[in-house]
């Protein structure tokens, strides 16, 4: 997993879709990208939601905009989350590659 190339790591950084999006797109999960709205499903911050600020493919972590913590030095930093603990509530579908991924799911649903 940690020796995987970037194009494979991108697939590993995916999360489940909300029930509404599952019906709409005909897919169970999607890769997380910057700008997507996610909800935290596990851990100390369960139930909180926000927009994805950064995706770290090297460490397999997701950083959410409004969720920060204070370090011992007083500096504020983003809290890292593993993608398996997140639920995508609103996906941005402006990218042509992402549209193709969703269309593939819809074709499979019709067949």
C-alpha positions, -999 to 999 in steps of 0.1 A, spaced: 0 0 0 27 25 9 48 17 -22 18 22 -45 21 47 -73 0 79 -72 -26 67 -97 -34 37 -74 -32 58 -42 -59 81 -55 -83 51 -57 -73 41 -21 -84 76 -9 -121 70 -15 -151 71 8 -187 60 7 -214 82 -7 -245 93 12 -278 75 4 -290 103 -18 -259 104 -38 -259 66 -42 -293 67 -58 -283 97 -80 -250 83 -93 -256 46 -91 -223 41 -72 -214 32 -36 -182 51 -33 -160 78 -50 -125 91 -46 -123 121 -23 -112 153 -39 -107 189 -27 -139 208 -24 -161 178 -17 -183 180 14 -178 152 38 -193 141 72 -172 124 98 -187 90 108 -162 77 134 -141 90 163 -140 121 185 -154 144 158 -183 121 148 -212 140 132 -192 171 122 -190 180 85 -171 204 62 -154 208 29 -122 189 20 -93 213 22 -64 190 13 -59 153 3 -25 138 14 -18 108 -9 15 101 8 0 96 43 -36 86 31 -51 115 51 -79 140 45 -79 175 60 -113 193 65 -116 231 64 -131 240 98 -116 212 119 -84 224 135 -66 218 168 -40 237 188 -5 224 190 15 227 222 33 257 205 0 274 202 -1 270 164 -34 258 148 -32 228 125 -57 208 105 -68 174 120 -60 145 97 -88 120 90 -86 86 73 -110 84 43 -127 52 56 -141 73 85 -158 98 62 -190 100 42 -193 121 10 -224 143 13 -219 165 -17 -195 157 -45 -182 182 -71 -188 168 -106 -172 196 -127 -142 175 -137 -147 155 -170 -128 125 -156 -151 124 -126 -181 126 -148 -169 96 -168 -165 76 -135 -201 84 -125 -214 76 -160 -198 42 -159 -218 35 -128 -250 46 -144 -243 23 -174 -238 -7 -151 -271 2 -133 -291 1 -166 -277 -32 -178 
